[in-house]
């Protein structure tokens, strides 16, 4: 091998190394986690996304819910049962009306957590839920600029 060939191999190797390093850094994303960071209040966005969920259920809009719910979506029922996206969409509850009480949204990066209470006229699996306001906890993630619902927990008490 000549000196010229060795230099060419080193140059190509360095170039490939730089490309691999750049690709690895890009795959890690442009943000980093900061455990001491403070979330920003985003009540407006949280209200918009929670309303989208309730309207989708009210209208039984399975097509929109299919797009809106994240692949790893979980609905935590008051009975202690968690159901996945497919089961949730295929067995939507009967929501006849709802009223959201103030929604509080906390955002950190591309995540959004909403806490609120809702009064509903709701029947799930044959069980009527109380109309009195009950607490909810709902989480979202933004992917490619669009919000997706990751989890929803209803902490009301069901009636037999």
C-alpha positions as CSV (number, residue, x, y, z in Angstrom):
1,X,0.0,0.0,0.0
2,X,1.3,3.4,-0.9
3,X,1.3,6.4,1.4
4,X,-1.2,8.0,-0.9
5,X,-3.6,5.0,-0.6
6,X,-3.2,5.0,3.2
7,X,-4.0,8.7,3.4
8,X,-7.1,8.2,1.1
9,X,-8.3,5.3,3.4
10,X,-7.8,7.5,6.5
11,X,-9.7,10.4,4.9
12,X,-12.6,8.2,3.8
13,X,-12.6,6.6,7.3
14,X,-12.7,10.0,8.9
15,X,-15.5,11.1,6.6
16,X,-17.6,8.0,7.4
17,X,-16.9,8.4,11.1
18,X,-18.2,12.0,10.9
19,X,-21.3,11.0,9.0
20,X,-22.0,8.2,11.5
21,X,-21.5,10.6,14.5
22,X,-23.7,13.2,12.9
23,X,-26.5,10.6,12.2
24,X,-26.2,9.3,15.8
25,X,-26.5,12.8,17.3
26,X,-29.5,13.6,15.0
27,X,-31.2,10.4,16.1
28,X,-30.9,11.5,19.7
29,X,-33.0,14.6,19.0
30,X,-32.2,18.3,19.5
31,X,-33.4,18.4,23.1
32,X,-32.2,17.0,26.3
33,X,-34.0,16.1,29.5
34,X,-33.6,18.6,32.4
35,X,-34.9,17.1,35.6
36,X,-34.9,20.6,37.2
37,X,-36.9,22.3,34.4
38,X,-40.2,23.8,35.2
39,X,-43.2,23.0,33.0
40,X,-45.1,25.8,31.3
41,X,-48.8,26.3,31.9
42,X,-50.7,25.6,28.7
43,X,-54.4,25.4,29.8
44,X,-55.6,26.4,26.4
45,X,-53.9,23.6,24.5
46,X,-54.9,21.1,27.2
47,X,-58.5,22.2,26.9
48,X,-58.4,21.9,23.1
49,X,-57.1,18.3,23.3
50,X,-59.4,17.1,26.1
51,X,-62.3,18.6,24.2
52,X,-61.2,16.7,21.1
53,X,-61.3,13.4,23.1
54,X,-64.8,14.1,24.6
55,X,-66.2,15.2,21.2
56,X,-64.8,12.1,19.5
57,X,-66.5,9.9,22.1
58,X,-69.7,11.9,22.1
59,X,-70.0,11.6,18.2
60,X,-68.4,8.1,18.2
61,X,-65.9,9.4,15.7
62,X,-63.8,6.3,15.4
63,X,-61.8,7.6,12.4
64,X,-60.6,10.7,14.3
65,X,-60.0,8.8,17.5
66,X,-57.9,6.3,15.4
67,X,-55.7,9.2,14.4
68,X,-55.7,10.9,17.7
69,X,-55.0,8.1,20.1
70,X,-51.3,7.1,20.3
71,X,-50.4,3.5,19.5
72,X,-49.7,2.9,23.2
73,X,-52.9,4.5,24.4
74,X,-54.3,3.2,27.6
75,X,-57.7,4.1,29.2
76,X,-57.7,3.4,32.9
77,X,-61.3,2.6,34.0
78,X,-62.6,3.2,37.5
79,X,-63.0,-0.5,37.8
80,X,-59.2,-0.9,37.8
81,X,-59.2,-2.3,34.3
82,X,-56.9,-0.7,31.7
83,X,-57.8,-1.1,28.0
84,X,-55.8,-0.5,24.9
85,X,-56.5,1.7,21.9
86,X,-58.2,-1.0,19.8
87,X,-60.5,-2.1,22.5
88,X,-61.3,1.5,23.5
89,X,-62.3,2.5,19.9
90,X,-64.2,-0.7,19.3
91,X,-66.2,-0.4,22.6
92,X,-66.7,3.4,22.9
93,X,-68.9,4.3,25.9
94,X,-72.2,6.0,25.4
95,X,-71.6,9.7,26.2
96,X,-74.7,11.8,25.9
97,X,-73.4,15.0,27.2
98,X,-70.5,16.5,29.2
99,X,-69.3,19.6,30.8
100,X,-65.6,20.2,31.4
101,X,-64.6,22.2,34.5
102,X,-61.5,24.2,34.3
103,X,-58.7,22.2,32.6
104,X,-55.2,22.7,33.9
105,X,-52.4,21.9,31.4
106,X,-48.7,21.5,32.1
107,X,-46.4,21.2,29.2
108,X,-42.8,20.1,29.1
109,X,-41.3,19.8,25.6
110,X,-43.6,17.7,23.5
111,X,-45.6,16.3,26.4
112,X,-48.8,17.7,27.9
113,X,-50.6,16.7,31.1
114,X,-54.2,17.7,31.7
115,X,-56.0,17.6,35.0
116,X,-59.7,18.5,35.2
117,X,-63.1,17.5,36.3
118,X,-66.0,16.6,34.1
119,X,-69.7,16.2,34.6
120,X,-71.0,13.5,32.2
121,X,-74.1,11.7,31.2
122,X,-72.1,8.5,30.5
123,X,-72.7,4.8,30.4
124,X,-69.7,2.4,30.1
125,X,-70.2,-1.3,29.8
126,X,-73.8,-0.9,31.0
127,X,-72.8,1.1,34.1
128,X,-73.9,4.6,34.6
129,X,-71.3,7.1,35.8
130,X,-72.3,9.9,38.2
131,X,-73.2,13.3,36.7
132,X,-71.4,15.0,39.6
133,X,-67.9,16.3,38.6
134,X,-65.3,13.5,38.7
135,X,-61.5,14.0,38.3
136,X,-59.6,13.0,35.2
137,X,-55.9,12.8,34.4
138,X,-55.0,12.8,30.7
139,X,-51.6,12.8,28.9
140,X,-50.6,13.8,25.4
141,X,-47.4,13.6,23.3
142,X,-46.7,15.8,20.3
143,X,-45.2,13.9,17.3
144,X,-44.4,15.7,14.0
145,X,-46.3,18.7,15.2
146,X,-49.5,16.9,16.1
147,X,-50.9,16.0,19.6
148,X,-51.7,12.4,20.4
149,X,-53.5,11.1,23.4
150,X,-51.4,8.6,25.4
151,X,-53.4,7.9,28.5
152,X,-56.7,8.8,30.1
153,X,-57.7,8.0,33.7
154,X,-61.2,8.6,35.0
155,X,-61.4,8.5,38.8
156,X,-65.1,8.6,39.3
157,X,-67.2,6.0,41.0
158,X,-69.5,3.8,38.9
159,X,-73.1,2.8,39.9
160,X,-74.3,-0.7,39.5
